């Protein structure tokens, strides 16, 4: 067995901060609930993929985060982290479909999440915002969720 056989066929070679915006809104109508009541932050996660033939895939992880800092002000953050991945085969088209699906469903998020998590934490600390640290992800649960969503889509299609 060659050492190359031990490598995942899609390697992360570069990460960049693609987009970032943070808003601090201190108006009374943006309060969540009654005085002193705290609600957990809301986090929306999206990931998009772009092929950059012949040997690259770009994955962009986007987080939209909002939540209170104490009672006020309300914080909104939009952050996109972009990862450049290189395939270890002749081109993206030569990747096995199962490998590409696994990468999209689990590995890309698992590889980019720590970068997004660090950026969010660092920015909120510098802003002196009391915001909880984003949790680490359970990538196996993430894969199961993707499989469940895929099964739900398959059941809704005629002829399956």
Contact map, one row per residue, 1 for C-alpha under 8 A:
1110100000000000000000000000000000000000000000000000000000000000000000000000000000000000000000000000000000000000000000000000000000000000000000000000000000000000
1111110000000000000000000000000000000000000000000000000000000000000000000000000000000000000000000000000000000000000000000000000000000000000000000000000000000000
1111111000000000000000000000000000000000000000000000000000000000000000000000000000000000000000000000000000000000000000000000000000000000000000000000000000000000
0111111000000000000000000000000000000000000000000000000000000000000000000000000000000000000000000000000000000000000000000000000000000000000000000000000000000000
1111111100000000000000000000000000000000000000000000000000000000000000000000000000000000000000000000000000000000000000000000000000000000000000000000000000000000
0111111100000000000000000000000000000000000000000000000000000000000000000000000000000000000000000000000000000000000000000000000000000000000000000000000000000000
0011111110000000000000000000000000000000000000000000000000000000000000000000000000000000000000000000000000000000000000000000000000000000000000000000000000000000
0000111111100000000000000000000000000000000000000000000000000000000000000000000000000000000000000000000000000000000000000000000000000000000000000000000000000000
0000001111100000000000000000000000000000000000000000000000000000000000000000000000000011100000000000000000000000000000000000000000000000000000000000000000000000
0000000111110000000000000000000000000000000000000000000000000000000000000000000000001111000000000000001000000000000000000000000000000000000000000000000000000000
0000000111111000000000000000000000000000000000000000000000000000000000000000000000001111000000000000000000000000000000000000000000000000000000000000000000000000
0000000001111110000000000000000000000000000000000000000000000000000000000000000000111100000000000000000000000010000000000000000000000000000000000000000000000000
0000000000111110000000000000000000000000000000000000000000000000000000000000000000111100000000000000000000000000000000000000000000000000000000000000000000000000
0000000000011111000000000000000000000000000000000000000000000000000000000000000000111000000000000000000000000000000000000000000000000000000000000000000000000000
0000000000011111100000000000000000000000000000000000000000000000000000000000000011110000000000000000000000000001000000000000000000000000000000000000000000000000
0000000000000111110000000000000000000000000000000000000000000000000000000000000011100000000000000000000000000000000000000000000000000000000000000000000000000000
0000000000000011111100000000000000000000000000000000000000000000000000000000001111000000000000000000000000000000000000000000000000000000000000000000000000000000
0000000000000001111100000000000000000000000000000000000000000000000000000000001111000000000000000000000000000000000000000000000000000000000000000000000000000000
0000000000000000111110000000000000000000000000000000000000000000000000000000011110000000000000000000000000000000000000000000000000000000000000000000000000000000
0000000000000000111111000000000000000000000000000000000000000000000000000000111100000000000000000000000000000000000000000000000000000000000000000000000000000000
0000000000000000001111100000000000000000000000000000000000000000000000000000111000000000000000000000000000000000000000000000000000000000000000000000000000000000
0000000000000000000111110000000000000000000000000000000000000000000000000011110000000000000000000000000000000000000000000000000000000000000000000000000000000000
0000000000000000000011111000000000000000000000000000000000000000000000000011100000000000000000000000000000000000000000000000000000000000000000000000000000000000
0000000000000000000001111100000000000000000000000000000000000000000000001111000000000000000000000000000000000000000000000000000000000000000000000000000000000000
0000000000000000000000111110010000000000000000000000000000000000000000011110000000000000000000000000000000000000000000000000000000000000000000000000000000000000
0000000000000000000000011111010000000000000000000000000000000000000000011100000000000000000000000000000000000000000000000000000000000000000000000000000000000000
0000000000000000000000001111111000000000000000000000000000000000000000011000000000000000000000000000000000000000000000000000000000000000000000000000000000000000
0000000000000000000000000111111000000000000000000000000000000000000000010000000000000000000000000000000000000000000000000000000000000000000000000000000000000000
0000000000000000000000000011111000000000000000000000000000000000000000000000000000000000000000000000000000000000000000000000000000000000000000000000000000000000
0000000000000000000000001111111100000000000000000000000000000000000000001100000000000000000000000000000000000000000000000000000000000000000000000000000000000000
0000000000000000000000000011111111000000000000000000000000000000000100111100000000000000000000000000000000000000000000000000000000000000000000000000000000000000
0000000000000000000000000000011111001110000000000000000000000000000100100000000000000000000000000000000000000000000000000000000000000000000000000000000000000000
0000000000000000000000000000001111101100000000000000000000000000000000000000000000000000000000000000000000000000000000000000000000000000000000000000000000000000
0000000000000000000000000000001111111000000000000000000000000000000000000000000000000000000000000000000000000000000000000000000000000000000000000000000000000000
0000000000000000000000000000000011111000000000000000000000000000000000100000000000000000000000000000000000000000000000000000000000000000000000000000000000000000
0000000000000000000000000000000001111100000000000000000000000000000001100000000000000000000000000000000000000000000000000000000000000000000000000000000000000000
0000000000000000000000000000000111111110000000000000000000000000000000100000000000000000000000000000000000000000000000000000000000000000000000000000000000000000
0000000000000000000000000000000110011111000000000000000000000000000101100000000000000000000000000000000000000000000000000000000000000000000000000000000000000000
0000000000000000000000000000000100001111100000000000000000000000001100000000000000000000000000000000000000000000000000000000000000000000000000000000000000000000
0000000000000000000000000000000000000111110000000000000000000000001000000000000000000000000000000000000000000000000000000000000000000000000000000000000000000000
0000000000000000000000000000000000000011111000000000000000000000111100000000000000000000000000000000000000000000000000000000000000000000000000000000000000000000
0000000000000000000000000000000000000001111100000000000000000001111000000000000000000000000000000000000000000000000000000000000000000000000000000000000000000000
0000000000000000000000000000000000000000111110000000000000000011110000000000000000000000000000000000000000000000000000000000000000000000000000000000000000000000
0000000000000000000000000000000000000000011111000000000000000011100000000000000000000000000000000000000000000000000000000000000000000000000000000000000000000000
0000000000000000000000000000000000000000001111100000000000001111000000000000000000000000000000000000000000000000000000000000000000000000000000000000000000000000
0000000000000000000000000000000000000000000111110000000000001110000000000000000000000000000000000000000000000000000000000000000000000000000000000000000000000000
0000000000000000000000000000000000000000000011111000000000111100000000000000000000000000000000000000000000001000000000000000000000000000000000000000000000000000
0000000000000000000000000000000000000000000001111100000000111000000000000000000000000000000000000000000000000000000000000000000000000000000000000000000000000000
0000000000000000000000000000000000000000000000111110000011110000000000000000000000000000000000000000000100000000000000000000000000000000000000000000000000000000
0000000000000000000000000000000000000000000000011111000011100000000000000000000000000000000000000000000000000000000000000000000000000000000000000000000000000000
0000000000000000000000000000000000000000000000001111100111000000000000000000000000000000000100000000000000000000000000000000000000000000000000000000000000000000
0000000000000000000000000000000000000000000000000111111111000000000000000000000000000000000000000000000000000000000000000000000000000000000000000000000000000000
0000000000000000000000000000000000000000000000000011111110000000000000000000000000000000001100000000000000000000000000000000000000000000000000000000000000000000
0000000000000000000000000000000000000000000000000001111100000000000000000000000000000000011110000000000000000000000000000000000000000000000000000000000000000000
0000000000000000000000000000000000000000000000000001111110000000000000000000000000000111111100000000000000000000000000000000000000000000000000000000000000000000
0000000000000000000000000000000000000000000000000011111111000000000000000000000000011110001100000000000000000000000000000000000000000000000000000000000000000000
0000000000000000000000000000000000000000000000001111101111100000000000000000000000011110000100000000000000000000000000000000000000000000000000000000000000000000
0000000000000000000000000000000000000000000000001111000111110000000000000000000001111000000000000000000000000000000000000000000000000000000000000000000000000000
0000000000000000000000000000000000000000000000111100000011111000000000000000000001111000000000000000000000010000000000000000000000000000000000000000000000000000
0000000000000000000000000000000000000000000000111000000001111100000000000000000111100000000000000000000000000000000000000000000000000000000000000000000000000000
0000000000000000000000000000000000000000000011110000000000111110000000000000000111000000000000000000000000001001100100000000000000000000000000000000000000000000
0000000000000000000000000000000000000000000011100000000000011111000000000000011110000000000000000000000000000000000000000000000000000000000000000000000000000000
0000000000000000000000000000000000000000001111000000000000001111100000000000111100000000000000000000000000000000000000000000000000000000000000000000000000000000
0000000000000000000000000000000000000000011110000000000000000111110000000001111000000000000000000000000000000000000000000000000000000000000000000000000000000000
0000000000000000000000000000000000000000111100000000000000000011111000000011110000000000000000000000000000000000000000000000000000000000000000000000000000000000
0000000000000000000000000000000000000000111000000000000000000001111100000111100000000000000000000000000000000000000000000000000000000000000000000000000000000000
0000000000000000000000000000000000000011110000000000000000000000111110000111000000000000000000000000000000000000000000000000000000000000000000000000000000000000
0000000000000000000000000000001100000110100000000000000000000000011111111110000000000000000000000000000000000000000000000000000000100000000000000000000000000000
0000000000000000000000000000000000000000000000000000000000000000001111111110000000000000000000000000000000000000000000000000000011100000000000000000000000000000
0000000000000000000000000000000000010100000000000000000000000000000111111000000000000000000000000000000000000000000000000000000001000000000000000000000000000000
0000000000000000000000000000001100111100000000000000000000000000000111111100000000000000000000000000000000000000000000000000000000000000000000000000000000000000
0000000000000000000000001111001000000000000000000000000000000000000111111100000000000000000000000000000000000000000000000000000000000000000000000000000000000000
0000000000000000000000011110011000000000000000000000000000000000000111111110000000000000000000000000000000000000000000000000000000000000000000000000000000000000
0000000000000000000000011100011000000000000000000000000000000000011110111111000000000000000000000000000000000000000000000000000000000000000000000000000000000000
0000000000000000000001111000000000000000000000000000000000000000111110001111100000000000000000000000000000000000000000000000000000000000000000000000000000000000
0000000000000000000001110000000000000000000000000000000000000001111000000111110000000000000000000000000000000000000000000000000000000000000000000000000000000000
0000000000000000000111100000000000000000000000000000000000000011110000000011111000000000000000000000000000000000000000000000000000000000000000000000000000000000
0000000000000000001111000000000000000000000000000000000000000111100000000001111100000000000000000000000000000000000000000000000000000000000000000000000000000000
0000000000000000111110000000000000000000000000000000000000000111000000000000111110000000000000000000000000000000000100010000000000000000000000000000000000000000
0000000000000000111100000000000000000000000000000000000000011110000000000000011111000000000000000000000000000000000100000000000000000000000000000000000000000000
0000000000000011111000000000000000000000000000000000000000011100000000000000001111100000000000000000000000000001001100000000000000000000000000000000000000000000
0000000000000011110000000000000000000000000000000000000001111000000000000000000111110000000000000000000000000001000000000000000000000000000000000000000000000000
0000000000011111000000000000000000000000000000000000000001110000000000000000000011111000000000000000000000000001000000000000000000000000000000000000000000000000
0000000000011110000000000000000000000000000000000000000111100000000000000000000001111100000000000000000000000000000000000000000000000000000000000000000000000000
0000000001111100000000000000000000000000000000000000000111100000000000000000000000111110000000000000000000000000000000000000000000000000000000000000000000000000
0000000001111000000000000000000000000000000000000000001110000000000000000000000000011111000000000000000000000000000000000000000000000000000000000000000000000000
0000000011100000000000000000000000000000000000000000001110000000000000000000000000001111111100100000000000000000000000000000000000000000000000000000000000000000
0000000011100000000000000000000000000000000000000000001000000000000000000000000000000111111000000000000000000000000000000000000000000000000000000000000000000000
0000000010000000000000000000000000000000000000000000001000000000000000000000000000000011111101100000000000000000000000000000000000000000000000000000000000000000
0000000000000000000000000000000000000000000000000000011000000000000000000000000000000011111101000000000000000000000000000000000000000000000000000000000000000000
0000000000000000000000000000000000000000000000000000111100000000000000000000000000000011111111100000000000000000000000000000000000000000000000000000000000000000
0000000000000000000000000000000000000000000000000010111110000000000000000000000000000010111111100000000000000000000000000000000000000000000000000000000000000000
0000000000000000000000000000000000000000000000000000010000000000000000000000000000000000001111100000000000000000000000000000000000000000000000000000000000000000
0000000000000000000000000000000000000000000000000000000000000000000000000000000000000000111111110000000000000000000000000000000000000000000000000000000000000000
0000000000000000000000000000000000000000000000000000000000000000000000000000000000000010101111111011000000000000000000000000000000000000000000000000000000000000
0000000000000000000000000000000000000000000000000000000000000000000000000000000000000000000001111111000000000000000000000000000000000000000000000000000000000000
0000000000000000000000000000000000000000000000000000000000000000000000000000000000000000000000111111100000000000000000000000000000000000000000000000000000000000
0000000000000000000000000000000000000000000000000000000000000000000000000000000000000000000000011111110000000000000000000000000000000000000000000000000000000000
0000000000000000000000000000000000000000000000000000000000000000000000000000000000000000000000111111111000000000000000000000000000000000000000000000000000000000
0000000000000000000000000000000000000000000000000000000000000000000000000000000000000000000000111111111100000000000000000000000000000000000000000000000000000000
0000000000000000000000000000000000000000000000000000000000000000000000000000000000000000000000001111111110000000000000000000000000000000000000000000000000000000
0000000000000000000000000000000000000000000000000000000000000000000000000000000000000000000000000111111111100000000000000000000000000000000000100000000000000000
0000000001000000000000000000000000000000000000000000000000000000000000000000000000000000000000000011111111110000000000000000000000000000000000000000000000000000
0000000000000000000000000000000000000000000000001000000000000000000000000000000000000000000000000001111111111000000000000000000000000000000000000000000000000000
0000000000000000000000000000000000000000000000000000000000000000000000000000000000000000000000000000111111111000000000000000000000000000000001100100000000000000
0000000000000000000000000000000000000000000000000000000000000000000000000000000000000000000000000000011111111100000000000000000000000000001101100000000000000000
0000000000000000000000000000000000000000000000000000000000000000000000000000000000000000000000000000011111111110000000000000000000000000001000000000000000000000
0000000000000000000000000000000000000000000000000000000000100000000000000000000000000000000000000000001111111111000000000000000000000000000000000000000000000000
0000000000000000000000000000000000000000000000100000000000001000000000000000000000000000000000000000000111111111100000000000000000000000000000000000000000000000
0000000000000000000000000000000000000000000000000000000000000000000000000000000000000000000000000000000001111111110000000000000000000000101000000000000000000000
0000000000010000000000000000000000000000000000000000000000000000000000000000000000000000000000000000000000111111110000000000000000000000000000000000000000000000
0000000000000010000000000000000000000000000000000000000000001000000000000000000011100000000000000000000000011111111100000000000000000000000000000000000000000000
0000000000000000000000000000000000000000000000000000000000001000000000000000000000000000000000000000000000001111111110000000000000000000100000000000000000000000
0000000000000000000000000000000000000000000000000000000000000000000000000000000000000000000000000000000000000111111111000000000000000001000000000000000000000000
0000000000000000000000000000000000000000000000000000000000000000000000000000000010000000000000000000000000000001111111100000000000000000000000000000000000000000
0000000000000000000000000000000000000000000000000000000000001000000000000000001110000000000000000000000000000001111111110000000000000000000000000000000000000000
0000000000000000000000000000000000000000000000000000000000000000000000000000000000000000000000000000000000000000111111111000000000001100000000000000000000000000
0000000000000000000000000000000000000000000000000000000000000000000000000000000000000000000000000000000000000000011111111100000000000000000000000000000000000000
0000000000000000000000000000000000000000000000000000000000000000000000000000000000000000000000000000000000000000001111111110000000000000000000000000000000000000
0000000000000000000000000000000000000000000000000000000000000000000000000000001000000000000000000000000000000000000111111111000000000100000000000000000000000000
0000000000000000000000000000000000000000000000000000000000000000000000000000000000000000000000000000000000000000000011111111100000101100000000000000000000000000
0000000000000000000000000000000000000000000000000000000000000000000000000000000000000000000000000000000000000000000001111111110000000000000000000000000000000000
0000000000000000000000000000000000000000000000000000000000000000000000000000000000000000000000000000000000000000000000111111111000000000000000000000000000000000
0000000000000000000000000000000000000000000000000000000000000000000000000000000000000000000000000000000000000000000000011111111111100000000000000000000000000000
0000000000000000000000000000000000000000000000000000000000000000000000000000000000000000000000000000000000000000000000001111111111000000000000000000000000000000
0000000000000000000000000000000000000000000000000000000000000000000000000000000000000000000000000000000000000000000000000111111110000000000000000000000000000000
0000000000000000000000000000000000000000000000000000000000000000000000000000000000000000000000000000000000000000000000000011111110000000000000000000000000000000
0000000000000000000000000000000000000000000000000000000000000000000000000000000000000000000000000000000000000000000000000001111111000000000000000000000000000000
0000000000000000000000000000000000000000000000000000000000000000000010000000000000000000000000000000000000000000000000000001111111100000000000000000000000000000
0000000000000000000000000000000000000000000000000000000000000000000011000000000000000000000000000000000000000000000000000001100111110000000000000000000000000000
0000000000000000000000000000000000000000000000000000000000000000000110000000000000000000000000000000000000000000000000001001000011111000000000000000000000000000
0000000000000000000000000000000000000000000000000000000000000000000000000000000000000000000000000000000000000000000000000000000001111100000000000000000000000000
0000000000000000000000000000000000000000000000000000000000000000000000000000000000000000000000000000000000000000000010001000000000111110000000000000000000000000
0000000000000000000000000000000000000000000000000000000000000000000000000000000000000000000000000000000000000000000010011000000000011111000000000000000000000000
0000000000000000000000000000000000000000000000000000000000000000000000000000000000000000000000000000000000000000000000000000000000001111100000000000000000000000
0000000000000000000000000000000000000000000000000000000000000000000000000000000000000000000000000000000000000000010000000000000000000111110000000000000000000000
0000000000000000000000000000000000000000000000000000000000000000000000000000000000000000000000000000000000000100100000000000000000000011111001000000000000000000
0000000000000000000000000000000000000000000000000000000000000000000000000000000000000000000000000000000000000000000000000000000000000001111111000000000000000000
0000000000000000000000000000000000000000000000000000000000000000000000000000000000000000000000000000000001100100000000000000000000000000111111100000000000000000
0000000000000000000000000000000000000000000000000000000000000000000000000000000000000000000000000000000001000000000000000000000000000000011111110000000000000000
0000000000000000000000000000000000000000000000000000000000000000000000000000000000000000000000000000000000000000000000000000000000000000011111111000000000000000
0000000000000000000000000000000000000000000000000000000000000000000000000000000000000000000000000000000011000000000000000000000000000000111111111100000000000000
0000000000000000000000000000000000000000000000000000000000000000000000000000000000000000000000000000010011000000000000000000000000000000001111111110000000000000
0000000000000000000000000000000000000000000000000000000000000000000000000000000000000000000000000000000000000000000000000000000000000000000111111111000000000000
0000000000000000000000000000000000000000000000000000000000000000000000000000000000000000000000000000000000000000000000000000000000000000000011111111100000000000
0000000000000000000000000000000000000000000000000000000000000000000000000000000000000000000000000000000010000000000000000000000000000000000001111111110000000000
0000000000000000000000000000000000000000000000000000000000000000000000000000000000000000000000000000000000000000000000000000000000000000000000111111111000000000
0000000000000000000000000000000000000000000000000000000000000000000000000000000000000000000000000000000000000000000000000000000000000000000000011111111100000000
0000000000000000000000000000000000000000000000000000000000000000000000000000000000000000000000000000000000000000000000000000000000000000000000001111111110000000
0000000000000000000000000000000000000000000000000000000000000000000000000000000000000000000000000000000000000000000000000000000000000000000000000111111111000000
0000000000000000000000000000000000000000000000000000000000000000000000000000000000000000000000000000000000000000000000000000000000000000000000000011111111100000
0000000000000000000000000000000000000000000000000000000000000000000000000000000000000000000000000000000000000000000000000000000000000000000000000001111111110000
0000000000000000000000000000000000000000000000000000000000000000000000000000000000000000000000000000000000000000000000000000000000000000000000000000111111111000
0000000000000000000000000000000000000000000000000000000000000000000000000000000000000000000000000000000000000000000000000000000000000000000000000000011111111001
0000000000000000000000000000000000000000000000000000000000000000000000000000000000000000000000000000000000000000000000000000000000000000000000000000001111111101
0000000000000000000000000000000000000000000000000000000000000000000000000000000000000000000000000000000000000000000000000000000000000000000000000000000111111100
0000000000000000000000000000000000000000000000000000000000000000000000000000000000000000000000000000000000000000000000000000000000000000000000000000000011111111
0000000000000000000000000000000000000000000000000000000000000000000000000000000000000000000000000000000000000000000000000000000000000000000000000000000000111111
0000000000000000000000000000000000000000000000000000000000000000000000000000000000000000000000000000000000000000000000000000000000000000000000000000000000001111
0000000000000000000000000000000000000000000000000000000000000000000000000000000000000000000000000000000000000000000000000000000000000000000000000000000001101111
